[in-house]
Amino acid sequence: MGRSVVGRSRRDISWHSPSVALQRCLATNNRRSPFPCPEIEDGHILYDTFCSSCHGGNAASSALVPDLRYATATTHGLFEQIVRDGAKAKTGMPSFADDLTSAQVRMIQAYVLDRARQSAQAAAATKR
């Protein structure tokens, strides 16, 4: 059930909300990695593997498909249904139910939320 992420065993993640997990990661970030916690780092690896070819590297889209850094709260509420259940199949977003577990989808979502946070901070810094 679930694949390892680039040589790591799959973590048992009991998150129900990636934003809560992201807040927890950021609050305890004492890592030297550019990622605040291992789950976001794994989310980045999974995103690069399954999402970047359409949604762009570093979660920055070329505007041909949605830029996930600017996804609405509604979209985040439906994230698993979109990614695993094919809720947007009619608009070209395939289902990844055979490739990703629910926990892995939450890792990807946490990575996307972290990228959204970084983009917002960068935009705020340029306005100063």
LUMTI-103600 format. One record per residue: residue number from 1; x, y, z of N, C-alpha, C in turn; residue in three letters. Coordinates in nm, 2 decimals. Layout:
k NUM; n_east X; n_north Y; n_up Z; ca_east X; ca_north Y; ca_up Z; c_east X; c_north Y; c_up Z; r ALA
...
//
This chain:
k 1; n_east 0.08; n_north -0.12; n_up 0.00; ca_east 0.00; ca_north 0.00; ca_up 0.00; c_east 0.09; c_north 0.12; c_up 0.00; r MET
k 2; n_east 0.10; n_north 0.19; n_up -0.10; ca_east 0.18; ca_north 0.31; ca_up -0.11; c_east 0.33; c_north 0.28; c_up -0.14; r GLY
k 3; n_east 0.39; n_north 0.36; n_up -0.22; ca_east 0.53; ca_north 0.34; ca_up -0.25; c_east 0.62; c_north 0.42; c_up -0.16; r ARG
k 4; n_east 0.74; n_north 0.38; n_up -0.16; ca_east 0.84; ca_north 0.46; ca_up -0.08; c_east 0.87; c_north 0.58; c_up -0.17; r SER
k 5; n_east 0.91; n_north 0.68; n_up -0.10; ca_east 0.94; ca_north 0.81; ca_up -0.17; c_east 1.10; c_north 0.82; c_up -0.18; r VAL
k 6; n_east 1.15; n_north 0.79; n_up -0.30; ca_east 1.29; ca_north 0.80; ca_up -0.33; c_east 1.37; c_north 0.74; c_up -0.21; r VAL
k 7; n_east 1.36; n_north 0.61; n_up -0.19; ca_east 1.44; ca_north 0.54; ca_up -0.10; c_east 1.40; c_north 0.55; c_up 0.05; r GLY
k 8; n_east 1.29; n_north 0.62; n_up 0.08; ca_east 1.25; ca_north 0.63; ca_up 0.21; c_east 1.12; c_north 0.55; c_up 0.23; r ARG
k 9; n_east 1.10; n_north 0.49; n_up 0.35; ca_east 0.98; ca_north 0.42; ca_up 0.37; c_east 0.87; c_north 0.52; c_up 0.39; r SER
k 10; n_east 0.75; n_north 0.47; n_up 0.35; ca_east 0.63; ca_north 0.56; ca_up 0.36; c_east 0.60; c_north 0.59; c_up 0.51; r ARG
k 11; n_east 0.58; n_north 0.72; n_up 0.54; ca_east 0.55; ca_north 0.76; ca_up 0.67; c_east 0.41; c_north 0.74; c_up 0.70; r ARG
k 12; n_east 0.38; n_north 0.70; n_up 0.83; ca_east 0.24; ca_north 0.69; ca_up 0.87; c_east 0.19; c_north 0.83; c_up 0.91; r ASP
k 13; n_east 0.13; n_north 0.90; n_up 0.82; ca_east 0.09; ca_north 1.04; ca_up 0.85; c_east -0.06; c_north 1.04; c_up 0.89; r ILE
k 14; n_east -0.08; n_north 1.10; n_up 1.00; ca_east -0.22; ca_north 1.10; ca_up 1.05; c_east -0.28; c_north 1.24; c_up 1.03; r SER
k 15; n_east -0.22; n_north 1.32; n_up 0.94; ca_east -0.27; ca_north 1.46; ca_up 0.92; c_east -0.41; c_north 1.45; c_up 0.86; r TRP
k 16; n_east -0.49; n_north 1.54; n_up 0.90; ca_east -0.62; ca_north 1.55; ca_up 0.83; c_east -0.62; c_north 1.69; c_up 0.75; r HIS
k 17; n_east -0.54; n_north 1.78; n_up 0.79; ca_east -0.53; ca_north 1.91; ca_up 0.73; c_east -0.39; c_north 1.94; c_up 0.70; r SER
k 18; n_east -0.35; n_north 1.95; n_up 0.57; ca_east -0.21; ca_north 1.99; ca_up 0.54; c_east -0.17; c_north 2.12; c_up 0.60; r PRO
k 19; n_east -0.27; n_north 2.21; n_up 0.61; ca_east -0.23; ca_north 2.35; ca_up 0.66; c_east -0.19; c_north 2.34; c_up 0.80; r SER
k 20; n_east -0.26; n_north 2.25; n_up 0.88; ca_east -0.22; ca_north 2.24; ca_up 1.02; c_east -0.09; c_north 2.17; c_up 1.03; r VAL
k 21; n_east -0.06; n_north 2.07; n_up 0.95; ca_east 0.07; ca_north 2.01; ca_up 0.95; c_east 0.18; c_north 2.11; c_up 0.91; r ALA
k 22; n_east 0.15; n_north 2.19; n_up 0.81; ca_east 0.24; ca_north 2.29; ca_up 0.76; c_east 0.28; c_north 2.39; c_up 0.88; r LEU
k 23; n_east 0.17; n_north 2.43; n_up 0.95; ca_east 0.20; ca_north 2.52; ca_up 1.06; c_east 0.29; c_north 2.46; c_up 1.17; r GLN
k 24; n_east 0.26; n_north 2.33; n_up 1.19; ca_east 0.34; ca_north 2.26; ca_up 1.29; c_east 0.49; c_north 2.25; c_up 1.24; r ARG
k 25; n_east 0.50; n_north 2.22; n_up 1.11; ca_east 0.64; ca_north 2.21; ca_up 1.06; c_east 0.71; c_north 2.34; c_up 1.07; r CYS
k 26; n_east 0.64; n_north 2.45; n_up 1.03; ca_east 0.71; ca_north 2.58; ca_up 1.03; c_east 0.74; c_north 2.62; c_up 1.18; r LEU
k 27; n_east 0.66; n_north 2.58; n_up 1.27; ca_east 0.69; ca_north 2.62; ca_up 1.41; c_east 0.81; c_north 2.55; c_up 1.47; r ALA
k 28; n_east 0.84; n_north 2.43; n_up 1.42; ca_east 0.95; ca_north 2.36; ca_up 1.47; c_east 1.06; c_north 2.34; c_up 1.37; r THR
k 29; n_east 1.07; n_north 2.43; n_up 1.28; ca_east 1.17; ca_north 2.42; ca_up 1.17; c_east 1.31; c_north 2.45; c_up 1.23; r ASN
k 30; n_east 1.39; n_north 2.35; n_up 1.25; ca_east 1.53; ca_north 2.37; ca_up 1.29; c_east 1.62; c_north 2.28; c_up 1.20; r ASN
k 31; n_east 1.57; n_north 2.25; n_up 1.08; ca_east 1.64; ca_north 2.17; ca_up 0.98; c_east 1.73; c_north 2.25; c_up 0.89; r ARG
k 32; n_east 1.83; n_north 2.20; n_up 0.84; ca_east 1.91; ca_north 2.27; ca_up 0.74; c_east 1.86; c_north 2.25; c_up 0.60; r ARG
k 33; n_east 1.76; n_north 2.17; n_up 0.58; ca_east 1.70; ca_north 2.15; ca_up 0.45; c_east 1.62; c_north 2.27; c_up 0.41; r SER
k 34; n_east 1.61; n_north 2.30; n_up 0.28; ca_east 1.52; ca_north 2.41; ca_up 0.24; c_east 1.37; c_north 2.38; c_up 0.27; r PRO
k 35; n_east 1.34; n_north 2.26; n_up 0.31; ca_east 1.20; ca_north 2.23; ca_up 0.34; c_east 1.18; c_north 2.22; c_up 0.49; r PHE
k 36; n_east 1.07; n_north 2.28; n_up 0.54; ca_east 1.05; ca_north 2.29; ca_up 0.68; c_east 1.04; c_north 2.15; c_up 0.75; r PRO
k 37; n_east 0.99; n_north 2.05; n_up 0.68; ca_east 0.98; ca_north 1.92; ca_up 0.75; c_east 0.99; c_north 1.81; c_up 0.64; r CYS
k 38; n_east 1.02; n_north 1.69; n_up 0.68; ca_east 1.03; ca_north 1.58; ca_up 0.59; c_east 0.91; c_north 1.55; c_up 0.50; r PRO
k 39; n_east 0.79; n_north 1.57; n_up 0.56; ca_east 0.67; ca_north 1.55; ca_up 0.48; c_east 0.66; c_north 1.65; c_up 0.36; r GLU
k 40; n_east 0.70; n_north 1.77; n_up 0.38; ca_east 0.70; ca_north 1.87; ca_up 0.27; c_east 0.81; c_north 1.83; c_up 0.17; r ILE
k 41; n_east 0.92; n_north 1.79; n_up 0.22; ca_east 1.03; ca_north 1.75; ca_up 0.13; c_east 0.98; c_north 1.63; c_up 0.04; r GLU
k 42; n_east 0.91; n_north 1.53; n_up 0.11; ca_east 0.86; ca_north 1.42; ca_up 0.03; c_east 0.75; c_north 1.47; c_up -0.07; r ASP
k 43; n_east 0.67; n_north 1.57; n_up -0.02; ca_east 0.57; ca_north 1.62; ca_up -0.11; c_east 0.63; c_north 1.69; c_up -0.23; r GLY
k 44; n_east 0.74; n_north 1.75; n_up -0.22; ca_east 0.82; ca_north 1.81; ca_up -0.33; c_east 0.86; c_north 1.70; c_up -0.43; r HIS
k 45; n_east 0.91; n_north 1.59; n_up -0.37; ca_east 0.96; ca_north 1.48; ca_up -0.46; c_east 0.84; c_north 1.42; c_up -0.54; r ILE
k 46; n_east 0.73; n_north 1.40; n_up -0.46; ca_east 0.61; ca_north 1.35; ca_up -0.53; c_east 0.55; c_north 1.44; c_up -0.63; r LEU
k 47; n_east 0.55; n_north 1.57; n_up -0.60; ca_east 0.50; ca_north 1.68; ca_up -0.69; c_east 0.59; c_north 1.67; c_up -0.82; r TYR
k 48; n_east 0.72; n_north 1.67; n_up -0.80; ca_east 0.81; ca_north 1.67; ca_up -0.92; c_east 0.78; c_north 1.54; c_up -1.01; r ASP
k 49; n_east 0.75; n_north 1.43; n_up -0.94; ca_east 0.73; ca_north 1.31; ca_up -1.01; c_east 0.59; c_north 1.30; c_up -1.08; r THR
k 50; n_east 0.49; n_north 1.35; n_up -1.02; ca_east 0.35; ca_north 1.33; ca_up -1.07; c_east 0.29; c_north 1.46; c_up -1.12; r PHE
k 51; n_east 0.33; n_north 1.58; n_up -1.08; ca_east 0.25; ca_north 1.70; ca_up -1.11; c_east 0.33; c_north 1.80; c_up -1.19; r CYS
k 52; n_east 0.46; n_north 1.81; n_up -1.18; ca_east 0.53; ca_north 1.92; ca_up -1.24; c_east 0.53; c_north 1.92; c_up -1.40; r SER
k 53; n_east 0.51; n_north 1.81; n_up -1.46; ca_east 0.50; ca_north 1.81; ca_up -1.61; c_east 0.39; c_north 1.89; c_up -1.66; r SER
k 54; n_east 0.28; n_north 1.90; n_up -1.58; ca_east 0.16; ca_north 1.98; ca_up -1.62; c_east 0.16; c_north 2.11; c_up -1.54; r CYS
k 55; n_east 0.18; n_north 2.11; n_up -1.41; ca_east 0.16; ca_north 2.22; ca_up -1.33; c_east 0.29; c_north 2.31; c_up -1.31; r HIS
k 56; n_east 0.40; n_north 2.27; n_up -1.37; ca_east 0.52; ca_north 2.34; ca_up -1.36; c_east 0.61; c_north 2.31; c_up -1.24; r GLY
k 57; n_east 0.74; n_north 2.33; n_up -1.26; ca_east 0.84; ca_north 2.31; ca_up -1.16; c_east 0.82; c_north 2.41; c_up -1.05; r GLY
k 58; n_east 0.85; n_north 2.36; n_up -0.93; ca_east 0.83; ca_north 2.44; ca_up -0.80; c_east 0.69; c_north 2.50; c_up -0.79; r ASN
k 59; n_east 0.60; n_north 2.42; n_up -0.84; ca_east 0.45; ca_north 2.46; ca_up -0.83; c_east 0.42; c_north 2.59; c_up -0.90; r ALA
k 60; n_east 0.50; n_north 2.63; n_up -0.99; ca_east 0.48; ca_north 2.76; ca_up -1.07; c_east 0.43; c_north 2.73; c_up -1.21; r ALA
k 61; n_east 0.31; n_north 2.74; n_up -1.24; ca_east 0.25; ca_north 2.70; ca_up -1.37; c_east 0.28; c_north 2.80; c_up -1.48; r SER
k 62; n_east 0.28; n_north 2.75; n_up -1.60; ca_east 0.30; ca_north 2.84; ca_up -1.71; c_east 0.17; c_north 2.91; c_up -1.76; r SER
k 63; n_east 0.06; n_north 2.89; n_up -1.68; ca_east -0.07; ca_north 2.95; ca_up -1.70; c_east -0.15; c_north 2.86; c_up -1.80; r ALA
k 64; n_east -0.10; n_north 2.75; n_up -1.85; ca_east -0.18; ca_north 2.67; ca_up -1.93; c_east -0.27; c_north 2.58; c_up -1.85; r LEU
k 65; n_east -0.23; n_north 2.55; n_up -1.73; ca_east -0.31; ca_north 2.48; ca_up -1.63; c_east -0.30; c_north 2.56; c_up -1.50; r VAL
k 66; n_east -0.39; n_north 2.54; n_up -1.41; ca_east -0.40; ca_north 2.62; ca_up -1.28; c_east -0.26; c_north 2.62; c_up -1.21; r PRO
k 67; n_east -0.22; n_north 2.74; n_up -1.16; ca_east -0.11; ca_north 2.75; ca_up -1.08; c_east -0.15; c_north 2.72; c_up -0.94; r ASP
k 68; n_east -0.11; n_north 2.61; n_up -0.89; ca_east -0.15; ca_north 2.56; ca_up -0.76; c_east -0.12; c_north 2.64; c_up -0.64; r LEU
k 69; n_east -0.02; n_north 2.73; n_up -0.66; ca_east 0.01; ca_north 2.82; ca_up -0.55; c_east -0.10; c_north 2.92; c_up -0.51; r ARG
k 70; n_east -0.19; n_north 2.94; n_up -0.61; ca_east -0.30; ca_north 3.03; ca_up -0.59; c_east -0.44; c_north 2.96; c_up -0.59; r TYR
k 71; n_east -0.44; n_north 2.83; n_up -0.55; ca_east -0.56; ca_north 2.75; ca_up -0.54; c_east -0.64; c_north 2.81; c_up -0.43; r ALA
k 72; n_east -0.77; n_north 2.81; n_up -0.45; ca_east -0.87; ca_north 2.86; ca_up -0.35; c_east -0.88; c_north 2.76; c_up -0.23; r THR
k 73; n_east -0.94; n_north 2.80; n_up -0.12; ca_east -0.98; ca_north 2.72; ca_up -0.01; c_east -1.07; c_north 2.60; c_up -0.06; r ALA
k 74; n_east -1.16; n_north 2.63; n_up -0.15; ca_east -1.25; ca_north 2.53; ca_up -0.20; c_east -1.17; c_north 2.42; c_up -0.27; r THR
k 75; n_east -1.08; n_north 2.46; n_up -0.35; ca_east -1.00; ca_north 2.37; ca_up -0.42; c_east -0.92; c_north 2.28; c_up -0.33; r THR
k 76; n_east -0.86; n_north 2.35; n_up -0.22; ca_east -0.79; ca_north 2.27; ca_up -0.12; c_east -0.88; c_north 2.17; c_up -0.05; r HIS
k 77; n_east -1.00; n_north 2.21; n_up -0.03; ca_east -1.10; ca_north 2.13; ca_up 0.04; c_east -1.13; c_north 2.00; c_up -0.04; r GLY
k 78; n_east -1.12; n_north 2.01; n_up -0.17; ca_east -1.14; ca_north 1.90; ca_up -0.27; c_east -1.02; c_north 1.84; c_up -0.32; r LEU
k 79; n_east -0.90; n_north 1.87; n_up -0.27; ca_east -0.77; ca_north 1.83; ca_up -0.32; c_east -0.77; c_north 1.68; c_up -0.35; r PHE
k 80; n_east -0.80; n_north 1.60; n_up -0.25; ca_east -0.79; ca_north 1.46; ca_up -0.27; c_east -0.89; c_north 1.41; c_up -0.37; r GLU
k 81; n_east -1.01; n_north 1.46; n_up -0.37; ca_east -1.11; ca_north 1.42; ca_up -0.47; c_east -1.06; c_north 1.46; c_up -0.61; r GLN
k 82; n_east -0.99; n_north 1.57; n_up -0.63; ca_east -0.94; ca_north 1.61; ca_up -0.76; c_east -0.82; c_north 1.52; c_up -0.80; r ILE
k 83; n_east -0.73; n_north 1.50; n_up -0.71; ca_east -0.61; ca_north 1.42; ca_up -0.74; c_east -0.63; c_north 1.27; c_up -0.75; r VAL
k 84; n_east -0.70; n_north 1.21; n_up -0.66; ca_east -0.72; ca_north 1.07; ca_up -0.65; c_east -0.85; c_north 1.02; c_up -0.72; r ARG
k 85; n_east -0.96; n_north 1.10; n_up -0.70; ca_east -1.09; ca_north 1.05; ca_up -0.75; c_east -1.13; c_north 1.10; c_up -0.89; r ASP
k 86; n_east -1.04; n_north 1.19; n_up -0.95; ca_east -1.07; ca_north 1.23; ca_up -1.08; c_east -1.19; c_north 1.33; c_up -1.09; r GLY
k 87; n_east -1.21; n_north 1.41; n_up -0.98; ca_east -1.32; ca_north 1.51; ca_up -0.98; c_east -1.31; c_north 1.61; c_up -1.10; r ALA
k 88; n_east -1.19; n_north 1.63; n_up -1.15; ca_east -1.18; ca_north 1.73; ca_up -1.26; c_east -1.13; c_north 1.66; c_up -1.39; r LYS
k 89; n_east -1.17; n_north 1.54; n_up -1.40; ca_east -1.13; ca_north 1.46; ca_up -1.52; c_east -1.19; c_north 1.52; c_up -1.65; r ALA
k 90; n_east -1.31; n_north 1.58; n_up -1.64; ca_east -1.37; ca_north 1.64; ca_up -1.76; c_east -1.29; c_north 1.76; c_up -1.81; r LYS
k 91; n_east -1.21; n_north 1.82; n_up -1.73; ca_east -1.13; ca_north 1.94; ca_up -1.77; c_east -0.98; c_north 1.90; c_up -1.79; r THR
k 92; n_east -0.95; n_north 1.77; n_up -1.79; ca_east -0.82; ca_north 1.73; ca_up -1.82; c_east -0.73; c_north 1.68; c_up -1.71; r GLY
k 93; n_east -0.78; n_north 1.69; n_up -1.59; ca_east -0.70; ca_north 1.65; ca_up -1.47; c_east -0.72; c_north 1.50; c_up -1.45; r MET
k 94; n_east -0.62; n_north 1.41; n_up -1.47; ca_east -0.65; ca_north 1.27; ca_up -1.45; c_east -0.65; c_north 1.23; c_up -1.31; r PRO
k 95; n_east -0.70; n_north 1.11; n_up -1.28; ca_east -0.70; ca_north 1.05; ca_up -1.15; c_east -0.56; c_north 0.98; c_up -1.13; r SER
k 96; n_east -0.51; n_north 1.00; n_up -1.00; ca_east -0.38; ca_north 0.93; ca_up -0.97; c_east -0.40; c_north 0.83; c_up -0.86; r PHE
k 97; n_east -0.53; n_north 0.78; n_up -0.85; ca_east -0.56; ca_north 0.68; ca_up -0.75; c_east -0.47; c_north 0.56; c_up -0.75; r ALA
k 98; n_east -0.43; n_north 0.52; n_up -0.87; ca_east -0.34; ca_north 0.40; ca_up -0.88; c_east -0.19; c_north 0.43; c_up -0.85; r ASP
k 99; n_east -0.16; n_north 0.56; n_up -0.84; ca_east -0.02; ca_north 0.60; ca_up -0.81; c_east 0.01; c_north 0.66; c_up -0.68; r ASP
k 100; n_east -0.09; n_north 0.72; n_up -0.62; ca_east -0.07; ca_north 0.80; ca_up -0.49; c_east -0.17; c_north 0.75; c_up -0.38; r LEU
k 101; n_east -0.12; n_north 0.74; n_up -0.26; ca_east -0.21; ca_north 0.71; ca_up -0.15; c_east -0.26; c_north 0.85; c_up -0.10; r THR
k 102; n_east -0.36; n_north 0.84; n_up -0.01; ca_east -0.42; ca_north 0.96; ca_up 0.05; c_east -0.31; c_north 1.04; c_up 0.12; r SER
k 103; n_east -0.22; n_north 0.97; n_up 0.19; ca_east -0.12; ca_north 1.03; ca_up 0.27; c_east -0.02; c_north 1.10; c_up 0.18; r ALA
k 104; n_east 0.01; n_north 1.04; n_up 0.06; ca_east 0.10; ca_north 1.11; ca_up -0.03; c_east 0.04; c_north 1.23; c_up -0.10; r GLN
k 105; n_east -0.10; n_north 1.23; n_up -0.12; ca_east -0.17; ca_north 1.34; ca_up -0.17; c_east -0.16; c_north 1.46; c_up -0.07; r VAL
k 106; n_east -0.17; n_north 1.43; n_up 0.06; ca_east -0.16; ca_north 1.53; ca_up 0.16; c_east -0.02; c_north 1.59; c_up 0.17; r ARG
k 107; n_east 0.08; n_north 1.50; n_up 0.14; ca_east 0.22; ca_north 1.56; ca_up 0.13; c_east 0.24; c_north 1.65; c_up 0.02; r MET
k 108; n_east 0.18; n_north 1.62; n_up -0.10; ca_east 0.18; ca_north 1.71; ca_up -0.21; c_east 0.11; c_north 1.84; c_up -0.18; r ILE
k 109; n_east 0.00; n_north 1.83; n_up -0.12; ca_east -0.08; ca_north 1.95; ca_up -0.08; c_east 0.00; c_north 2.03; c_up 0.02; r GLN
k 110; n_east 0.06; n_north 1.97; n_up 0.11; ca_east 0.14; ca_north 2.05; ca_up 0.21; c_east 0.26; c_north 2.12; c_up 0.14; r ALA
k 111; n_east 0.32; n_north 2.05; n_up 0.04; ca_east 0.43; ca_north 2.12; ca_up -0.04; c_east 0.37; c_north 2.24; c_up -0.12; r TYR
k 112; n_east 0.25; n_north 2.22; n_up -0.18; ca_east 0.19; ca_north 2.33; ca_up -0.26; c_east 0.16; c_north 2.45; c_up -0.16; r VAL
k 113; n_east 0.11; n_north 2.42; n_up -0.05; ca_east 0.08; ca_north 2.52; ca_up 0.05; c_east 0.20; c_north 2.59; c_up 0.10; r LEU
k 114; n_east 0.31; n_north 2.52; n_up 0.11; ca_east 0.44; ca_north 2.58; ca_up 0.15; c_east 0.49; c_north 2.67; c_up 0.04; r ASP
k 115; n_east 0.48; n_north 2.63; n_up -0.09; ca_east 0.51; ca_north 2.71; ca_up -0.20; c_east 0.43; c_north 2.84; c_up -0.21; r ARG
k 116; n_east 0.30; n_north 2.82; n_up -0.18; ca_east 0.21; ca_north 2.94; ca_up -0.17; c_east 0.25; c_north 3.04; c_up -0.07; r ALA
k 117; n_east 0.29; n_north 2.99; n_up 0.05; ca_east 0.34; ca_north 3.07; ca_up 0.16; c_east 0.47; c_north 3.14; c_up 0.11; r ARG
k 118; n_east 0.56; n_north 3.07; n_up 0.05; ca_east 0.69; ca_north 3.13; ca_up 0.00; c_east 0.66; c_north 3.24; c_up -0.10; r GLN
k 119; n_east 0.57; n_north 3.21; n_up -0.19; ca_east 0.53; ca_north 3.31; ca_up -0.30; c_east 0.47; c_north 3.44; c_up -0.24; r SER
k 120; n_east 0.38; n_north 3.42; n_up -0.14; ca_east 0.32; ca_north 3.53; ca_up -0.07; c_east 0.43; c_north 3.62; c_up 0.00; r ALA
k 121; n_east 0.52; n_north 3.55; n_up 0.07; ca_east 0.63; ca_north 3.62; ca_up 0.14; c_east 0.71; c_north 3.70; c_up 0.04; r GLN
k 122; n_east 0.75; n_north 3.64; n_up -0.07; ca_east 0.83; ca_north 3.71; ca_up -0.17; c_east 0.76; c_north 3.83; c_up -0.23; r ALA
k 123; n_east 0.63; n_north 3.81; n_up -0.26; ca_east 0.55; ca_north 3.93; ca_up -0.31; c_east 0.54; c_north 4.04; c_up -0.21; r ALA
k 124; n_east 0.52; n_north 4.00; n_up -0.08; ca_east 0.52; ca_north 4.11; ca_up 0.03; c_east 0.65; c_north 4.18; c_up 0.04; r ALA
k 125; n_east 0.76; n_north 4.10; n_up 0.03; ca_east 0.89; ca_north 4.17; ca_up 0.04; c_east 0.92; c_north 4.26; c_up -0.07; r ALA
k 126; n_east 0.87; n_north 4.24; n_up -0.19; ca_east 0.90; ca_north 4.33; ca_up -0.30; c_east 0.81; c_north 4.45; c_up -0.29; r THR
k 127; n_east 0.71; n_north 4.45; n_up -0.21; ca_east 0.62; ca_north 4.57; ca_up -0.20; c_east 0.67; c_north 4.66; c_up -0.09; r LYS
k 128; n_east 0.77; n_north 4.62; n_up -0.02; ca_east 0.82; ca_north 4.71; ca_up 0.09; c_east 0.91; c_north 4.82; c_up 0.04; r ARG
//
